[in-house]
Amino acid sequence: MKTKFYALLLLLTLSGGAQAASLSDTAQAAVLSKKIIAAYTAENYAVAQKLFMDYDQLDAAMPPPLMLVRVRVLYHTEEFLAAYQILGDYLNTAPSDSPDYDTALEMYVALEAKPGLAEAVAAEAAAAIAKLTPKCKTSTPRGVMCWLKIANHDNCYIWGWRVQLSTPVTWSGQCKMGITDGHGEEVWQRGEGRSYTNVGAYVDGKKHGQWEEQSRSTDQVWTGPYVDGKKHGHWEIRWPDGTVHFGPYVDGKRHGRWEWSDGGCEEYSNGVTVRGSSYTC
């Protein structure tokens, strides 16, 4: 039965491999997958670990069945924290109806009950938080980027503008090692029952990928990509009346031609207006 199970697992691994990887990396991933399954079946966990490290160097996504084998290897080598983190990452991004979701969830819950794991997670998070710099303080000037503590999570931080420390921000997504990670909503409270909501993903505590954001003081909706915590790429600003202002950000600053939906244009260079007054495009 065990041999049949891993034969099936190997088929799933090879058929579900990285579609976006280069041909050479895909071929290497297939070879490594066979070796990993053979090492794990032979209970040679140290060899399997080394092969997984080689797999990490490839431009090839690891299919969930192989990821679960990695977790089992880590379990056998008593690296429970690493196994717990891998499962947590998978469960945070995979649809709940995925074929491997229930198995991953069962393993995750079992690991949570391991004596000392909660303390290990807390200690690693505390060490990561201690390295975050600069943290937002009352002395931090408004508009400066810094690490701001989330109101609805214990010891969780986001990278953003220092707006006002008395203005709490909440986060609906997960926190990983003391910083926001994955997709979710951040809600900033403005007092008197007012708030504004931004939706997108954090990677290692910084905004990354497509975001939709509400303006702090107006009814504008901003849509565009972030790269490593900075606006970078094509952004659009929409008003309730249908007016749209759009153009490029480069490394967090407006750069190049910005256009209005009514035909006007503005030119920016590294965040500085070089031709304003909405001239005709």
N, C-alpha and C positions, 0 to 999 in steps of 0.2 A: 504493500500500500504506500509506503513512504517513497519508494522509487517512482511509482505512478504519479504521486502527488507532485514531486519535483520535476518530472517530465512535463506535466501540465503547466507547472509554474514557468518552466523554461519557454514553452510555446507562448504563453502570455507575455513574457518578458520580451521575446524577440519580435512579436507582432505589435506590441504597444510601445516600441522604442521611440527615440526622438525623431519626429518627422521633419523638424526644422534644422537638424544637424547636417553638417557636411557629410558626403559619402564616406570619406575616410574615417571620420569619427563614428559614424553609424556602424561601419564594419568593425571598428575596434570595440565599440560598445557591445556588439553581438558576441565577439570573442571573449571579452571580459565577463559577460553575463554567464556564458557557459562555464567558465573557470570558477566564478563565484558560486554557482549552484553546486558544482562538483566539490568544491572545498567545504561548503556548508553541509552537504549531504554526508561527507566524510568526517564531519565534526572537527575540521581543521579551521577553527575560528580565527586564529592569528593570520593565516594565509588569506582568508576571506576578507579580513579587515584591510590588509595591504591592497588587495585587488579593488576594494571599494574606493580606497584613496586614489588609485590609478584612474578609476572611472570618473572621479570628481574633476580630473584634469581635462576631460573631454567636453566638447561642445555638444552634449547630448543629455537631454532630460532623462531622469531615471523613472521608469514606469512604476506605478504603485506596487505591483507584486514584488518587484525587486527591492523596493524601499522597505517593504515588510520583512524581507529576508535580512536586510541590514539591521533592522530593529532587533530581530531575533539574535543576530550575531552580537550586537551590543549588549543584549540581555545576558547572553552566555559569558561575555567577558566582564560582566558586572559594571558596565558603563551606563548606568540607569538614567542619569541626567541627560546624556546625549540622545539616548533612545526616546526619552520623554519629549525632548525638544523637537525631534524629527517628526514624531507623531502629531504633536501640537501644530506644527507648520502645515502638515497635510490636512488635518481636520479643519483648520481655519480656512482653507482654500478649496477643498474638494466638495462637490455637491453631496448632500446626504444620501442620495440614491446611487452613488457610485458603487461598483461591485465590491471594492475593498474597504468601504467606509465603516461598516459595522465591525469588521475584524480589527481595524485600526482603533476604533473607539473602545472596543473591549480591552485591547492591549494597553491603551492609554489609561483607562480607569484602573486596571490592575497595577500599573506602575505608580499611579497616584497613591496607592495604599502601601507602597514600599516604605519601610521605616527609614527615616532620615532624608527622604527625597525632598520633602517640602522645605526642610532646612537648607538643603543643598541648592535648591532653586532660589530661595531667598538670599542666600549668601552670594551666589553668582550675580543676581540682580543688583544687590547692594554694591558689589565691586564695580559693575558696569556703570551704575549711577554716579559713583564717586569719580569716575573718569570724565563725566560730561562737563564740558566747559566751553563758554561761560554759562552759568545758570542765571536766569532772570532774577534780579534783585530790585529793591526799591530805588537803589542808586543807578540802575541801568537806564540810560536815556531812552525815551520813547522812540520807536522806529528802529532800534538796534536788534539784530538777530541774536537769540539766546535760547537756552533750554528752559521751557516753562512747564511747571508741574500741572498735571491733569487733576481736575477736582473730583472726579468720580472713580479714580483708581488709586490704590495705595502705591506710592512711590513709582509713578509713571510720568514720563516727560515727553513733550513734543518740541521740535525745533521750529521756531517762528518768531514773528515780530514781537517785541516787548510793547504791548498795548497799554495795559494797566493791570497791575497785580491783583487789584480788588475786583477785576472782571473775570469770573470763573469761566473755564472752558471744560466741556465734557467730551468724552470720546466713546463711541459705541463699539469700536473694534477692539482687538486684542492688544495687550502689552507684552512685549517680549524682552526679557532681561532689562526691565526698567524703562523701555522706550516704546512708543507706539509703532505698530507693525500691522500690515495688511489693510484691507478695505474697511471703510466705516464712515460715520458722520461725526464731525466736530461741531459742537454748538457753543457759541459764545453768548453769554448773557450780557444784556446791555442795561439792565435795570428797568423798573416800571413794567415788568412783564414782557419786555422786548428782547429779542434774540435774533441772531442770524446763523445760518447753517451752511457748512461747506462739506461736500461729499467727494471722496476720492480715496487714494491709497497712500500709506506711509511705508517706506522701506528703511529699516534701521533708524526710525524716528524722524525721517525727513520726507516731505512730500515728493512723490515720484509717480509719473504717469498722468493720465487725464483727471482733471478736477473741475467741479462746478461750484462756484463760490458766490455767496451773497455779499453785496457791499455792506460795510459796517454802518454807513450813514445814509444810504439812498436805497432805491429799489432796483439798482442795477444787478445783473447776473453776469458774472465773469466765467468764461469757459475756456480751458486750454491746458497744455501739459506743463508739468514740472520735471526737472531733472536734478536730482540730488538737492532738493529743497529750494530750487530757484526756478522761476518762470523761464521757460526756454522753448521756443517754437511759436506756432500761430495761436493767438488769443482773440477772443471776441467778447465785447462788452455790450449787453443788451439792456435797453430801457423798456418800461412797461408800454410805451407808445409805439414800440416796434423799431425804434432807432437802433442801429448797430454801428459800433466803432470797432475796427478790427485791424490787426497787424502783428508783426513779429516781436517777440522778446528774445534777447540773447544774453544768457548768463544773468538773468534777473533784471535786465534793463531793456526799455524800449529801444529798438534799433532798426532803422530803415523806414519804409513808408507805411503810415497808418491811414486807413480810409474810413470815411463815413458812408453810411448807406444812402445818403442824399447826394453823394458825388464829391464831397470835399475831401481834402487830403492834408496830412501833416508829415513832416520828416523829422526823424530822431537819429541821433548818433550817440551811442553809449549812454542812453538815458537823458540826453540833453536835446531840447528842441532846437533844430537848425532851420526849420521853416514851418511857421505856425499859421494861425489865422484861417485854417481850413481852406487853403487855396484850391482852385479847381484842378482836379486830377488830369 
